Amino acid sequence: MHAELAGTHVSRPGEKRFRTAEHVVSTQQADATVLLDIRGGTYYTLNDVGGRIWVFLSEGASVSAMIERLAAEFDVSAEVVSGDVEGFVEQLDRSRLIVSY
């Protein structure tokens, strides 16, 4: 038996997608990415890994895709990267710098 609920899409946690919030602007400064939350007037500085994640978010990459891409770029296993990526995305979400879609 197969049941469906119309209008509901359930995805695996790693497939959740986010985009950068419209009220956040970013710029690259040397080896850091600087974010400005225009609504709150708060600046954030991201290191190189955080900056890469920000780029992936702006491209609409899923969490699992970000993990795979970072693992390949930094030549580490996805298991090593996954907790950090998921935790960082969670922080960005709690700070309302990104929105899920």
C-alpha positions as CSV (number, residue, x, y, z in Angstrom):
1,M,0.0,0.0,0.0
2,H,1.3,3.5,-0.9
3,A,-0.1,6.6,0.7
4,E,0.4,10.1,-0.4
5,L,-0.5,13.5,1.1
6,A,-1.3,16.0,-1.6
7,G,0.8,19.1,-1.6
8,T,3.4,17.8,0.8
9,H,7.0,17.2,-0.2
10,V,9.2,15.3,2.2
11,S,12.9,15.3,1.5
12,R,15.8,13.7,3.1
13,P,17.6,16.1,5.6
14,G,20.6,16.4,3.3
15,E,18.4,17.4,0.4
16,K,17.0,20.4,2.2
17,R,17.8,23.6,0.3
18,F,18.4,27.1,1.4
19,R,19.1,30.4,-0.3
20,T,20.7,33.5,0.9
21,A,18.2,36.0,2.4
22,E,17.4,39.1,0.4
23,H,18.3,41.4,3.3
24,V,21.9,40.1,3.5
25,V,24.7,41.4,1.2
26,S,28.1,39.9,1.0
27,T,31.5,40.8,-0.3
28,Q,34.9,39.0,-0.5
29,Q,37.7,40.6,1.5
30,A,41.1,38.9,1.0
31,D,40.6,35.4,2.5
32,A,37.3,36.2,4.2
33,T,33.7,36.7,3.2
34,V,31.9,39.6,4.9
35,L,28.1,39.5,5.3
36,L,25.9,42.5,6.3
37,D,22.4,41.9,7.6
38,I,20.8,45.1,6.4
39,R,17.8,44.7,8.7
40,G,19.8,44.3,11.9
41,G,22.9,46.2,10.9
42,T,25.1,43.3,11.9
43,Y,28.3,42.3,10.2
44,Y,29.5,38.7,10.0
45,T,32.9,37.5,8.9
46,L,33.2,34.0,7.4
47,N,36.5,32.1,7.0
48,D,37.3,30.4,3.7
49,V,35.2,27.3,4.4
50,G,32.2,29.5,5.5
51,G,32.7,31.6,2.4
52,R,32.5,28.5,0.2
53,I,29.3,27.4,1.9
54,W,27.9,30.9,1.4
55,V,28.7,30.6,-2.4
56,F,27.0,27.2,-2.5
57,L,24.0,28.6,-0.8
58,S,23.8,31.5,-3.3
59,E,23.8,28.8,-6.0
60,G,20.9,26.9,-4.4
61,A,23.0,23.8,-3.6
62,S,21.4,21.2,-1.3
63,V,23.1,20.5,2.0
64,S,24.3,17.1,0.7
65,A,25.7,18.7,-2.4
66,M,27.6,21.2,-0.3
67,I,29.1,18.4,1.8
68,E,30.2,16.5,-1.3
69,R,31.7,19.6,-2.9
70,L,33.6,20.7,0.2
71,A,34.9,17.1,0.8
72,A,36.3,17.1,-2.8
73,E,37.7,20.7,-2.6
74,F,39.5,20.0,0.8
75,D,40.3,16.4,0.1
76,V,38.6,15.0,3.2
77,S,35.8,12.5,3.6
78,A,32.1,13.6,3.6
79,E,31.8,12.2,7.1
80,V,34.4,14.7,8.3
81,V,32.7,17.6,6.6
82,S,29.0,16.8,7.2
83,G,28.7,17.8,10.9
84,D,30.4,21.1,10.3
85,V,28.4,22.0,7.2
86,E,25.1,21.0,8.9
87,G,26.0,22.9,12.0
88,F,27.0,26.0,10.1
89,V,23.9,26.0,7.9
90,E,21.9,25.7,11.1
91,Q,23.6,28.8,12.6
92,L,22.9,30.8,9.5
93,D,19.3,29.7,9.5
94,R,18.9,30.6,13.2
95,S,20.4,34.0,12.5
96,R,18.0,34.4,9.6
97,L,20.7,35.0,7.1
98,I,19.3,32.2,4.9
99,V,15.8,30.9,4.1
100,S,14.7,27.4,3.2
101,Y,12.8,26.6,0.1
